[in-house]
Amino acid sequence: MDVVELMEWLAERGCSVVFKADGERGQGQRWMVIVSGGALGPEGLFRTDLSSAEACVEATLEHLASRQVSPFT
């Protein structure tokens, strides 16, 4: 699943999603994803800062699975 597919899937479930690349951060944790609301519930919030877009997608999918929310079920 790519980032656009994941963002669309989350938006269809009422989530707000921010996916950001920040060139000013250098080579480290250049990528960020924030997911809130919707399928995560009113208090649900997930954020991660990682070194690649793919790592952010994987971390988001893992978090969703831990909350019993998954595009694969």
Secondary structure as GFF3:
##gff-version 3
##sequence-region A 1 73
A	DSSP	alpha_helix	3	12	.	.	.	ID=ss1
A	DSSP	beta_strand	16	21	.	.	.	ID=ss2
A	DSSP	three_ten_helix	23	25	.	.	.	ID=ss3
A	DSSP	beta_strand	31	36	.	.	.	ID=ss4
A	DSSP	three_ten_helix	38	40	.	.	.	ID=ss5
A	DSSP	beta_strand	45	50	.	.	.	ID=ss6
A	DSSP	alpha_helix	53	66	.	.	.	ID=ss7
###
